[in-house]
Each structure stands twice: as structure tokens, then as C-alpha cells.
Amino acid sequence: EKSFFKDLLAYITSYPIIAAVFEGPNAVEIARKTMGATNPEKADKGTIRKDFGLDLQRNAVHGSDSPANAEIEISLYFTKKDFITR
């Protein structure tokens, strides 16, 4: 129902992706700081979105915004047997 959804879906399915899972204390916050602000124009220099993002919709990277959403999003790409446990 969102006006941008159709274009966003076309973009995010137009190329292969690299999916990764990071874990550890404050993993979500650390990853999001590395990614930068969602809008590349507002992202800090040296972040993924500032260096590689084109615009708000084509911002080069997605990351979960919370541990709860990370659990949901991880399950889209991985199963438990995909992980190595120590």
C-alpha cells in the first residue's frame, strides 16, 4: 500500500545480494552505525550508504532495526543448520 513499495521491490530483486549475520553485544547498533543513515545524503562520510548509496530507496544496504526484526529477517535467508556454533 506504500507508494514506494513497487519500485523498491523491483530494485531489491534486480541484483544478487550478499546476506550476512553478525552477532555479539550491540550487533544491531554497531551494524547500523557502519551502514549510516538511511538517506545517503544524510549519512556520515565513510559509511556504506554515504559511499555507495544512490538515493533514499537505492541506499546500497539493509540492516535490521532491532534484534526482534533481525530474527525474522535472518529466517528469510538462513536455517539453523547454516550456522557454525562454537
HELIX and SHEET records of a PDB file:
HELIX    1   1 PHE A    5  ILE A   12  1                                   8    
HELIX    2   2 ALA A   27  MET A   35  1                                   9    
HELIX    3   3 ILE A   48  PHE A   52  1                                   5    
HELIX    4   4 PRO A   67  TYR A   77  1                                  11    
HELIX    5   5 LYS A   80  ASP A   82  5                                   3    
END                                                                             
